[in-house]
Amino acid sequence: MVISLREPFAWRINEESFLKEAKWLSNLKLRLSYGAVGNQGVTPYKSLGLTDRYLTEFGDKTVIGYLPGTELTNPNLKWETSTSGNIGLDFGFFNGRINGTIEYYNTKTTDLLVTKSIPSSLGYSTQTVNLAEMKNNGIEITLNTTPVKIKDFRWDINFTFTKNKNEIKKIDGQVDENGKPLDDVNNKWFVGHPMNVYYDYLFDGIWQKDDDIANSHMPTATPGSIKLRDVNNDNQITADDRVVMQRDPKWIGTVGTSFNYKGFDLSADLYISHGGTIYNPYLTTFENGGDLTAKRNGIRRNYWTQNNPSNEAPAPNMTQAPAYISSLGYQDASYVRLRNVTFGYNFPRALISKAYMQSLRLYMTLSNFWTKTDVQAYGPEQTPGDYPEPRTVLFGLNVTF
């Protein structure tokens, strides 16, 4: 259930007297809005002590029993509330040959509903809570253009750009003795950072034979082992050297174009995701052959040996995975993908009317045909166990009688 209240305001600037004579300007509109939205955000009875149903056999009889679930109830749950302000500008030039929208939004959410991990010693593993306060803001830009438009030929190009940033302002009202908001390291929630993050050590290369390991920040390391970055420069590796890594992209965008010449048409759609981090189990875990113990097939790696002093992956070890191997799994999640290319032809009406057809279109579509990324997996959006994203070629025929 959602309850909202908004105060919209719009000003069509191009209709003002000082712009009425501007023939090159076809649209200019300023929009403002502000409002609050309440969201219950969880399934019914979430705040009650629910049980899980189990079937048990006693002799030839089946008996139904109930046990507490894995989630600890929270009778103090409240609705989350989001207060949002928005400003937008719609524009158009040269009779619509160029048009688009610029939109900025800023949202503050209080009593955010999330599922929190709790110590299993309590007899439960999770609990739904009101996290406290979040800030979310961003900008969205859309631009549509028609560079060429003549009798038999038309060329259109469109762009979209989206940049969003969310930030935890405080968590459950927890503060230190100085009133500073505290982090929740167990759930990877950090004040001043996004909700969706990784928290781990940073890979800084491989220790080499000529390195002064004994006097380094990792004195027990050996040549061929993983070197971690001493983030706080205290000449030792501790939990304080772990860093917060943003998982979501810094921005995403699309570029689309289409051509039309008489009965022929061609369109293409390019998707861009920039920034962010992905954790790649193919480089770290035993299950996916990434732990360098040579017990399962995995990705071919440029690992360290006496004769190959690589700085990319540590020396293999048949008995156990290299220390801190999880630091190898974090990769730049940026990618560029050609999502769709479609080529088609619409047969002339004069030709197909003799066969009692109103329209006849023949086309071919390519999907996910090209992706550029540094992620060493089936795809930058895939996880182990998923099927690889297929590249498809589709031929089609549309007929209307």
C-alpha positions in Angstrom: 0.0 0.0 0.0 1.4 3.4 -0.9 0.1 6.8 0.2 1.6 9.9 -1.5 1.2 13.6 -1.5 2.8 15.8 -4.2 2.7 19.5 -5.0 3.5 19.7 -8.8 4.4 23.0 -10.4 5.0 23.5 -14.1 6.0 26.6 -16.2 5.9 26.4 -20.0 8.6 29.0 -20.6 8.4 29.0 -24.4 4.9 30.5 -24.3 6.1 33.6 -22.5 6.1 36.8 -24.4 9.9 37.2 -24.5 10.2 33.8 -26.3 7.1 33.7 -28.5 9.1 35.0 -31.5 11.9 32.3 -31.1 10.9 30.1 -34.0 13.9 27.7 -33.3 12.4 26.9 -29.8 9.5 24.4 -30.0 9.3 23.4 -26.3 10.7 24.6 -23.0 9.0 23.5 -19.8 10.2 23.6 -16.2 8.7 21.2 -13.7 9.0 21.0 -9.9 7.5 18.5 -7.5 7.8 17.6 -3.9 6.0 14.9 -1.8 6.2 12.1 0.7 5.5 8.4 0.1 4.8 5.9 2.8 5.5 2.2 2.1 4.8 -0.8 4.3 7.5 -2.6 2.3 7.1 -6.1 3.9 4.7 -9.0 3.6 1.7 -9.2 5.9 2.2 -10.6 9.4 6.0 -9.9 9.3 5.9 -8.4 12.7 4.3 -11.5 14.2 5.9 -14.7 15.4 5.3 -17.0 12.5 6.2 -20.7 12.3 7.2 -23.1 9.5 5.1 -26.1 8.7 6.7 -29.6 8.8 5.4 -33.1 7.9 6.4 -36.0 10.1 5.5 -39.7 9.9 4.5 -41.9 12.9 3.9 -45.4 11.7 1.4 -45.2 8.9 0.2 -41.7 9.9 1.4 -38.3 8.7 1.4 -35.7 11.4 1.8 -31.9 10.9 4.1 -30.0 13.2 5.3 -26.4 13.5 8.6 -24.9 14.5 9.8 -21.3 14.7 11.3 -20.0 11.5 14.8 -18.6 10.9 13.7 -15.0 11.2 13.4 -13.2 14.5 10.2 -11.2 14.7 10.1 -7.5 15.3 6.9 -6.2 16.8 8.2 -2.6 16.5 8.2 -2.4 12.7 7.1 0.9 11.2 6.4 2.1 7.7 9.3 3.6 5.8 8.8 7.1 4.6 10.4 8.7 1.5 10.4 12.5 1.0 11.4 13.5 -2.5 12.0 16.7 -4.4 12.3 16.7 -8.2 13.1 19.3 -10.8 12.9 18.7 -14.5 13.4 20.6 -17.8 11.7 19.5 -21.0 13.1 21.1 -24.2 12.7 20.9 -27.9 14.4 22.8 -30.8 13.8 23.2 -34.5 10.3 21.7 -34.7 11.2 18.7 -32.6 14.4 17.7 -34.5 16.1 17.9 -31.1 14.2 17.2 -27.9 14.8 15.8 -24.5 14.5 16.0 -20.7 16.9 16.7 -17.9 15.7 15.5 -14.5 17.2 15.8 -11.0 15.8 14.2 -7.9 16.7 14.1 -4.2 15.0 11.6 -1.9 15.4 11.1 1.9 14.1 7.9 3.3 13.6 7.3 7.1 12.8 4.1 8.9 14.0 2.1 5.8 12.8 -1.5 5.9 15.6 -4.1 5.4 16.5 -7.6 6.4 19.4 -7.7 8.9 21.7 -10.6 9.7 21.9 -11.4 13.4 24.1 -13.8 15.4 22.9 -17.4 15.0 23.5 -18.0 18.7 20.1 -16.3 19.2 18.5 -19.2 17.4 17.6 -17.0 14.3 19.7 -15.8 11.4 17.8 -12.7 10.2 15.4 -10.0 11.4 13.5 -7.3 9.5 14.2 -3.9 11.0 13.8 -0.2 10.2 17.4 0.7 9.2 17.1 4.4 9.9 17.9 7.1 7.3 19.0 7.0 3.6 19.7 9.7 1.0 19.2 9.0 -2.7 19.8 11.5 -5.4 20.6 11.5 -9.1 20.2 12.9 -12.6 18.6 11.5 -15.7 19.1 12.9 -19.2 17.3 11.9 -22.3 18.1 13.3 -25.8 16.4 12.5 -29.0 17.6 13.9 -32.3 16.9 13.6 -36.0 20.1 14.8 -37.8 18.7 14.0 -41.3 15.2 14.0 -42.6 14.6 14.2 -46.3 12.1 12.8 -48.7 13.0 9.1 -48.7 15.6 9.0 -45.9 15.5 9.6 -42.1 18.2 9.2 -39.5 17.4 9.3 -35.7 19.8 9.1 -32.8 18.8 9.0 -29.1 20.8 9.0 -25.9 20.0 8.3 -22.3 22.2 8.9 -19.2 21.5 8.0 -15.6 23.6 8.7 -12.6 22.4 7.7 -9.1 24.0 7.9 -5.7 22.5 6.5 -2.5 24.1 7.0 0.9 23.4 5.7 4.4 23.0 8.7 6.8 22.6 6.8 10.1 21.9 3.3 11.2 19.2 2.4 13.9 20.1 5.6 15.7 23.4 4.1 16.8 26.0 6.7 17.8 29.3 6.7 19.7 30.1 8.7 22.8 30.7 11.7 20.6 27.3 11.4 18.9 28.9 10.2 15.6 26.8 7.6 13.7 28.2 4.0 13.9 28.6 1.5 11.1 27.2 -2.0 11.1 30.2 -4.0 9.8 28.4 -7.4 10.1 25.8 -6.4 7.6 28.2 -4.3 5.5 26.3 -1.1 6.2 28.5 2.0 6.4 27.5 5.5 7.2 28.3 7.8 4.2 28.4 4.9 1.7 25.8 3.1 -0.5 23.7 0.2 0.8 25.1 -2.2 -1.8 28.8 -2.6 -1.1 31.7 -5.1 -0.7 34.0 -4.8 2.3 37.4 -6.6 2.0 41.2 -6.2 1.6 42.7 -4.7 -1.6 44.9 -6.9 -3.8 48.3 -5.2 -4.3 50.2 -7.7 -6.4 52.3 -10.8 -5.6 55.3 -10.9 -3.3 58.5 -11.4 -5.3 61.9 -13.0 -4.4 63.7 -9.7 -4.3 61.2 -8.0 -2.0 62.2 -7.2 1.6 59.4 -9.2 3.0 60.8 -9.5 6.6 60.6 -5.7 7.0 57.3 -5.3 5.2 53.7 -5.0 6.5 53.3 -8.8 5.9 56.5 -10.3 7.4 55.2 -13.9 7.4 54.5 -13.9 3.6 56.6 -15.9 1.1 57.5 -15.2 -2.5 54.5 -16.1 -4.7 51.9 -15.2 -2.0 49.3 -12.4 -2.2 50.3 -8.9 -1.2 47.6 -6.8 0.4 47.6 -3.0 0.4 48.4 -1.4 3.7 45.6 1.2 3.5 46.2 3.0 6.8 50.1 2.9 6.4 50.7 1.4 9.9 53.1 -1.3 8.5 50.8 -4.2 9.4 47.7 -5.9 8.0 44.7 -5.6 10.3 40.9 -5.5 9.9 41.2 -1.7 9.6 42.9 -2.2 6.1 39.6 -3.4 4.6 37.9 -0.9 2.3 34.4 -0.3 1.2 33.8 -1.0 -2.6 30.8 0.3 -4.4 29.0 -2.5 -6.2 26.5 -0.5 -8.3 27.7 1.3 -11.5 28.6 5.0 -11.3 26.4 5.7 -14.3 24.6 3.9 -17.1 23.7 5.1 -20.6 22.4 4.0 -23.9 23.0 5.1 -27.5 20.4 4.1 -30.1 20.2 4.9 -33.7 17.8 4.1 -36.6 17.8 4.6 -40.4 14.9 4.5 -42.7 15.2 4.6 -46.5 12.1 3.9 -48.5 11.1 0.4 -47.4 14.3 -0.4 -45.6 15.0 0.2 -41.9 18.0 -0.5 -39.7 18.2 0.1 -35.9 20.8 -0.6 -33.2 21.0 -0.2 -29.4 24.2 0.1 -27.4 24.1 -0.2 -23.6 26.9 1.2 -21.4 27.5 0.5 -17.7 30.4 2.4 -16.2 32.1 1.8 -12.8 31.0 -0.4 -9.9 32.5 -3.7 -8.7 31.6 -7.3 -9.2 32.9 -10.2 -7.1 33.9 -13.0 -9.4 33.9 -16.5 -7.7 35.5 -18.0 -10.8 38.8 -16.4 -9.5 38.5 -17.4 -5.9 36.3 -20.3 -4.9 36.9 -24.1 -4.9 33.5 -24.8 -6.3 34.3 -22.8 -9.4 37.9 -23.9 -9.8 39.3 -20.5 -8.7 41.2 -21.4 -5.6 44.4 -22.6 -7.5 44.5 -26.0 -5.8 44.2 -27.7 -9.2 41.3 -30.0 -7.9 38.7 -28.6 -10.3 38.8 -27.0 -13.8 38.9 -23.2 -13.7 39.9 -20.2 -15.7 43.4 -20.3 -17.1 45.6 -18.0 -14.8 48.9 -16.4 -15.1 50.0 -17.6 -11.7 53.4 -17.2 -10.0 56.2 -19.7 -10.2 60.0 -19.6 -9.8 60.4 -19.2 -13.5 57.3 -17.1 -14.1 57.4 -14.2 -11.5 53.8 -13.1 -12.3 52.2 -10.2 -10.5 48.7 -11.3 -11.3 47.9 -14.5 -9.4 49.7 -16.3 -6.5 51.6 -19.6 -6.6 49.3 -22.7 -6.7 48.9 -24.8 -3.6 47.4 -28.3 -3.7 46.7 -28.5 0.0 44.9 -25.2 0.6 43.8 -22.0 -1.1 46.3 -19.1 -0.9 45.8 -16.7 2.0 43.5 -13.7 1.2 42.5 -15.2 -2.1 39.1 -13.4 -1.9 41.0 -10.1 -2.7 41.5 -11.5 -6.2 37.8 -11.7 -6.9 36.9 -8.0 -7.2 36.8 -6.7 -10.8 35.7 -3.6 -12.5 32.1 -4.3 -13.6 32.1 -1.8 -16.5 30.9 -3.1 -19.9 29.6 -2.0 -23.2 27.0 -4.2 -25.0 25.4 -4.1 -28.4 22.0 -5.3 -27.3 20.0 -5.3 -30.4 20.5 -4.8 -34.2 17.4 -5.1 -36.4 17.3 -4.9 -40.2 14.0 -5.0 -42.0 12.2 -4.4 -45.2 8.5 -3.4 -45.7 7.2 -4.5 -49.1 5.4 -1.8 -51.2 1.6 -1.8 -50.8 1.1 -1.8 -54.5 3.1 -5.1 -54.8 1.4 -7.0 -51.9 -2.2 -5.8 -52.5 -2.5 -8.3 -55.4 -2.0 -11.1 -52.8 -4.7 -9.5 -50.6 -2.2 -8.3 -48.0 -2.2 -5.0 -46.2 1.4 -5.2 -45.0 4.4 -7.5 -45.4 7.6 -7.1 -43.4 10.7 -9.2 -43.5 13.3 -8.7 -40.7 16.4 -10.0 -38.9 17.3 -9.3 -35.3 20.7 -9.9 -33.6 20.6 -9.9 -29.7 23.6 -9.6 -27.3 25.9 -10.0 -30.3 28.9 -8.1 -28.8 30.0 -7.3 -25.3 33.2 -5.6 -24.2 34.2 -6.1 -20.5 37.1 -7.0 -18.3 35.0 -9.4 -16.2 36.3 -12.9 -16.6 33.0 -14.8 -16.5 30.1 -15.7 -18.8 29.0 -12.1 -18.7 29.1 -9.0 -16.4 25.6 -9.6 -15.2 25.9 -13.4 -14.7 26.6 -15.4 -11.6 28.1 -18.9 -11.4 25.5 -21.5 -12.1 23.6 -19.3 -14.5 23.3 -20.2 -18.1 25.5 -18.1 -20.4 23.7 -15.2 -22.0 22.9 -16.4 -25.5 23.6 -14.6 -28.7 20.6 -15.0 -30.9 19.8 -14.4 -34.5 16.1 -14.1 -35.3 14.4 -14.1 -38.7 10.8 -13.0 -38.9 8.0 -12.3 -41.2 5.0 -10.1 -40.3 1.9 -10.4 -42.5 -1.4 -8.5 -42.2 -4.3 -9.4 -44.4 
